[in-house]
Amino acid sequence: MPEVEGSRFTPPGWHEHRFETQERIMALQFGQVEKRLERIELLMGALEKRLWVTVYGVVAVILTQAVQGILDYVPKGG
């Protein structure tokens, strides 16, 4: 009895071609996911910088108010 490859409705070598196509599609999908992750990392870096600027701004305001409070208690010469 001859060896049968797949279905009688599919041409020989079709399964190998299908496997190669799936590999190419997966490679494209992983490439797109990698690009999206790089974009997310860039956005996170920018967000982190903004957060630190905000934190430093809040600390500067608190320190300024503390120094003004101390200067109010210092006797003024004159």
ZIFEN-V948799 format. One record per residue. N is the residue number from 1. RES is the residue in one small letter. SS is DSSP state (~ for helix, > for strand, _ for the rest). Layout:
# ZIFEN-V948799
n:N res:RES ss:SS
n:N res:RES ss:SS
This chain:
# ZIFEN-V948799
n:1 res:m ss:_
n:2 res:p ss:_
n:3 res:e ss:_
n:4 res:v ss:_
n:5 res:e ss:_
n:6 res:g ss:_
n:7 res:s ss:_
n:8 res:r ss:_
n:9 res:f ss:_
n:10 res:t ss:_
n:11 res:p ss:_
n:12 res:p ss:_
n:13 res:g ss:_
n:14 res:w ss:~
n:15 res:h ss:~
n:16 res:e ss:~
n:17 res:h ss:~
n:18 res:r ss:~
n:19 res:f ss:~
n:20 res:e ss:~
n:21 res:t ss:~
n:22 res:q ss:~
n:23 res:e ss:~
n:24 res:r ss:~
n:25 res:i ss:~
n:26 res:m ss:~
n:27 res:a ss:~
n:28 res:l ss:~
n:29 res:q ss:~
n:30 res:f ss:~
n:31 res:g ss:~
n:32 res:q ss:~
n:33 res:v ss:~
n:34 res:e ss:~
n:35 res:k ss:~
n:36 res:r ss:~
n:37 res:l ss:~
n:38 res:e ss:~
n:39 res:r ss:~
n:40 res:i ss:~
n:41 res:e ss:~
n:42 res:l ss:~
n:43 res:l ss:~
n:44 res:m ss:~
n:45 res:g ss:~
n:46 res:a ss:~
n:47 res:l ss:~
n:48 res:e ss:~
n:49 res:k ss:~
n:50 res:r ss:~
n:51 res:l ss:~
n:52 res:w ss:~
n:53 res:v ss:~
n:54 res:t ss:~
n:55 res:v ss:~
n:56 res:y ss:~
n:57 res:g ss:~
n:58 res:v ss:~
n:59 res:v ss:~
n:60 res:a ss:~
n:61 res:v ss:~
n:62 res:i ss:~
n:63 res:l ss:~
n:64 res:t ss:~
n:65 res:q ss:~
n:66 res:a ss:~
n:67 res:v ss:~
n:68 res:q ss:~
n:69 res:g ss:~
n:70 res:i ss:~
n:71 res:l ss:~
n:72 res:d ss:~
n:73 res:y ss:~
n:74 res:v ss:_
n:75 res:p ss:_
n:76 res:k ss:_
n:77 res:g ss:_
n:78 res:g ss:_
